[in-house]
Amino acid sequence: MHLRSWSKPFRYYQYGKRTVNLDGCVEVEAAYYGAPPGWIGRVIPVQWDLRHVRLLHPQTGELLREHLPQVRGKHRIKDEDGPKQTPPGTQHLLLRADRTGSQIGALCRGMHSEQGPLAVRRIQGVLALAKKHGPAAVEDACAVALEVGVCNYRFVRRYLERGPQLPLSLR
């Protein structure tokens, strides 16, 4: 009998549409999954469950990429999907950082050289901090980060949240 074919549980997927961001990833439940090259800015259908995250072609429904689920805040990108050169959108973002402040630009370029496309969201975060706290405060925070050798968005954000430390004096 063919009873065995019916004994497998039916899998339920959640569905949604996601935009491929500048880092070449889509966000699903606060984790990031790499799309094939050439999809930045496009909206694609995504289906996911506890075992897989699937990126589908918008017109044909063909499977573009399948990933294992990732923990919140982390990325899962196939090696072949990494860009061979810096995409124009990322170059524009780095130029914006340079124009916002020399230390901000240096920190953002440092993050990009260390982390590649994964740094794009963090660079966007630094620029958002400049809007929120003002370029001068973020410029100072980036200078401190670079001075201690930390090219890190989180360091800059925490520094700004705590407020700049007053210089110590002997009086």
Solvent accessible surface area in square Angstrom, and as a share of the most:
residue,aa,sasa,rsa
1,M,221,0.99
2,H,155,0.69
3,L,125,0.62
4,R,203,0.74
5,S,76,0.49
6,W,207,0.72
7,S,85,0.55
8,K,157,0.66
9,P,115,0.72
10,F,161,0.67
11,R,84,0.31
12,Y,177,0.67
13,Y,46,0.17
14,Q,100,0.44
15,Y,148,0.56
16,G,20,0.19
17,K,145,0.61
18,R,66,0.24
19,T,62,0.36
20,V,2,0.01
21,N,51,0.26
22,L,49,0.24
23,D,8,0.04
24,G,17,0.16
25,C,0,0.00
26,V,0,0.00
27,E,69,0.31
28,V,4,0.02
29,E,104,0.47
30,A,24,0.19
31,A,1,0.01
32,Y,33,0.13
33,Y,5,0.02
34,G,1,0.01
35,A,4,0.03
36,P,18,0.11
37,P,85,0.53
38,G,66,0.63
39,W,25,0.09
40,I,70,0.36
41,G,52,0.50
42,R,104,0.38
43,V,80,0.46
44,I,0,0.00
45,P,31,0.19
46,V,1,0.01
47,Q,25,0.11
48,W,18,0.06
49,D,28,0.14
50,L,171,0.85
51,R,152,0.55
52,H,41,0.18
53,V,4,0.02
54,R,45,0.16
55,L,0,0.00
56,L,26,0.13
57,H,39,0.17
58,P,48,0.30
59,Q,139,0.62
60,T,98,0.57
61,G,44,0.42
62,E,107,0.48
63,L,85,0.42
64,L,27,0.13
65,R,49,0.18
66,E,57,0.26
67,H,7,0.03
68,L,109,0.54
69,P,52,0.33
70,Q,46,0.21
71,V,99,0.57
72,R,185,0.67
73,G,40,0.39
74,K,112,0.48
75,H,31,0.14
76,R,81,0.30
77,I,56,0.28
78,K,73,0.31
79,D,140,0.73
80,E,104,0.47
81,D,11,0.06
82,G,24,0.23
83,P,62,0.39
84,K,180,0.76
85,Q,148,0.66
86,T,40,0.23
87,P,25,0.16
88,P,109,0.68
89,G,25,0.24
90,T,1,0.01
91,Q,92,0.41
92,H,101,0.45
93,L,8,0.04
94,L,8,0.04
95,L,88,0.44
96,R,87,0.32
97,A,0,0.00
98,D,52,0.27
99,R,165,0.60
100,T,43,0.25
101,G,13,0.12
102,S,81,0.52
103,Q,61,0.27
104,I,0,0.00
105,G,0,0.00
106,A,47,0.37
107,L,0,0.00
108,C,0,0.00
109,R,100,0.37
110,G,16,0.15
111,M,0,0.00
112,H,33,0.15
113,S,94,0.61
114,E,118,0.53
115,Q,56,0.25
116,G,19,0.18
117,P,37,0.23
118,L,56,0.28
119,A,0,0.00
120,V,2,0.01
121,R,56,0.20
122,R,79,0.29
123,I,0,0.00
124,Q,75,0.33
125,G,15,0.15
126,V,0,0.00
127,L,9,0.04
128,A,58,0.45
129,L,13,0.07
130,A,6,0.05
131,K,172,0.73
132,K,157,0.67
133,H,68,0.30
134,G,23,0.22
135,P,72,0.46
136,A,75,0.59
137,A,39,0.30
138,V,0,0.00
139,E,38,0.17
140,D,85,0.44
141,A,0,0.00
142,C,0,0.00
143,A,36,0.28
144,V,46,0.27
145,A,0,0.00
146,L,55,0.27
147,E,150,0.67
148,V,90,0.52
149,G,64,0.62
150,V,50,0.29
151,C,25,0.15
152,N,61,0.31
153,Y,49,0.19
154,R,139,0.51
155,F,56,0.23
156,V,0,0.00
157,R,72,0.26
158,R,115,0.42
159,Y,34,0.13
160,L,18,0.09
161,E,115,0.52
162,R,169,0.62
163,G,21,0.20
164,P,96,0.60
165,Q,126,0.56
166,L,154,0.77
167,P,121,0.76
168,L,180,0.90
169,S,87,0.56
170,L,190,0.95
171,R,266,0.97
